[in-house]
Amino acid sequence: MADLRMKSVRVQNLIFEKSIPGRIGSNVPKADTPEVDLKEALGATRKELHLPEVGELEVMRHFVNLSHLTYGIETGFYPLGSCTMKYNPRINEVTASLSGFKNIHPMQPESTVPGALEVLMSVYEILSEITGFDEITMQPVAGAHGEMTCLMLIKAYHESRGEGDKRKIVLIPDSAHGTNPASAARCGYDVKTIPTDKEGNTDLAALEAALDDTVAAFMVTNPSTLGLFEPNITKVCELVHSVGGQVFCDGANMNAMVGTTRPGDHGFDCMHLNLHKTFSTPHGGGGPGCGAIGLQSHLESYLPAPALKRKDGKAYFDHNRPHTIGRVSSFYGQFLMAVRALTYLLAYGKEYMADISRYSVLNANYVQALLKDVLPAAHPRPCMHECVLTAKKYKEHGVRALDISKRLIDYGFHPPTNYFPLIVPECLMIEPTETEAKQTLDAFCHALIKICEEAVSNPDILHDAPTTQIVGRLDEAKAVKMLDVAWKPKQETANV
Ligand SMILES: *Cc1c(COP(=O)(O)O)cnc(C)c1O
């Protein structure tokens, strides 16, 4: 903690505030080209531009110190539920940066990239085997994009049967990720919410009551966002099919099932996967992502074009797709993610593939068990890859889930997901993933146990947290509504 505080001091000034008039970064030989008048070229003198005047070493220290404040999976535990923040082995990056992969151009003729097509096809074949779906496409570039693509396939399917006008409703559980209703609305559907029952499963009676021939699809997450496997999933699929609806699986939680059980065998018609969660691509700030989808053969003819197929042992793009929904992204999605996924999948191999889900489920249950007295599970039964806990008993001490999470930062841990799913009061959603060691989980749980003691004995410590960071507790409403991140020189501000 002391170390962090020192780092905070070093970077608490902006680089502009470190400026000393006349100081320069490096000496450049006098140019033999005509000098340009900055005022004329940019409409401002150098002084008016307020460029920082700093030495090279100062610049270096400033940015290196800033970079040390970044928290990532390489610096510490990152139990952000639903996000699967696992460690992504560096070998994935090594293969993704091989020049034969990274230097090919998406507009190269197909005949010059048979190796790349083979990589894509190999990932399809493995994902198809893992998920139990007949077809895979990696064109969608995010999980939400995969959801939307699946709904577009479902829509095309209903339209082909002359039922497009009649089927206007998409059913979604009240525990769903916010992207589900957004994807449905984006495809022009009306959303109807299906409640979760006391055990944390889909309320079957409510589902049955909502089913009729206006239903286009049921979008269900399995394991659910409560971290629970839906024990009635086959029944759910049967019920929806009985009225002619389709069932979509939000597969962002596939980490709980890899190598162990296959959604394609549960009765789903299609699903999306998050390669940037389960299949080991780092989550970037908004990308690159890949929301690969799997689908059964009755949806095949609507696949985004071109469809990747294999014939006589060779992978090729089939452009002759009269019923396609069209392209959903330029070129063929994020190709280097296929390289990373293939590396990851082959490194485990068929033999060890199930270790991914076994250890992720074991780790989540270990955390749930260690914390049961201080932070009980919202639904006390064995969980899958994440546990969803409630901090509601600390409300009487004026402490909320958010305060507990903020205090965790002082103990050196990234907080879990807060207040999602929405149906759990004072919700903390912890996803340890399979790549964490028991010692890390012990240290994390002990920190949480201590924090829960503090919540009772000294709640203000939690309200003031975090106190070890360069930025303390923000007023989140103001940060959204009155965001002001523009730096203004002090003197000028005074003059305004
Ligand atoms: C992450 C996630 C999504 C959306 O994935 P993005 O790639 O962020 O669009 C959808 N559903 C669930 C359950 C998720 O965890």
The ligand as an SDF file (V2000), in Angstrom:
LIG
                    3D

 15 15  0  0  0  0  0  0  0  0999 V2000
  -20.2780  -10.1650  -21.6110 C   0  0  0  0  0  0  0  0  0  0  0  0
  -21.6430  -10.6590  -21.7610 C   0  0  0  0  0  0  0  0  0  0  0  0
  -22.4110  -10.3420  -22.9040 C   0  0  0  0  0  0  0  0  0  0  0  0
  -21.9800   -9.3610  -23.9760 C   0  0  0  0  0  0  0  0  0  0  0  0
  -20.7290   -9.5450  -24.5330 O   0  0  0  0  0  0  0  0  0  0  0  0
  -19.9580   -8.3030  -25.1930 P   0  0  0  0  0  0  0  0  0  0  0  0
  -18.8160   -8.8940  -25.9110 O   0  0  0  0  0  0  0  0  0  0  0  0
  -19.5650   -7.4050  -24.0660 O   0  0  0  0  0  0  0  0  0  0  0  0
  -20.9060   -7.6080  -26.1270 O   0  0  0  0  0  0  0  0  0  0  0  0
  -23.6630  -10.9120  -23.0030 C   0  0  0  0  0  0  0  0  0  0  0  0
  -24.1580  -11.7130  -22.0380 N   0  0  0  0  0  0  0  0  0  0  0  0
  -23.4630  -12.0090  -20.9310 C   0  0  0  0  0  0  0  0  0  0  0  0
  -24.0730  -12.9380  -19.9090 C   0  0  0  0  0  0  0  0  0  0  0  0
  -22.1810  -11.4970  -20.7370 C   0  0  0  0  0  0  0  0  0  0  0  0
  -21.4950  -11.7920  -19.6420 O   0  0  0  0  0  0  0  0  0  0  0  0
  1  2  1  0
  2  3  1  0
  2 14  2  0
  3  4  1  0
  3 10  2  0
  4  5  1  0
  5  6  1  0
  6  7  2  0
  6  8  1  0
  6  9  1  0
 10 11  1  0
 11 12  2  0
 12 13  1  0
 12 14  1  0
 14 15  1  0
M  END
$$$$
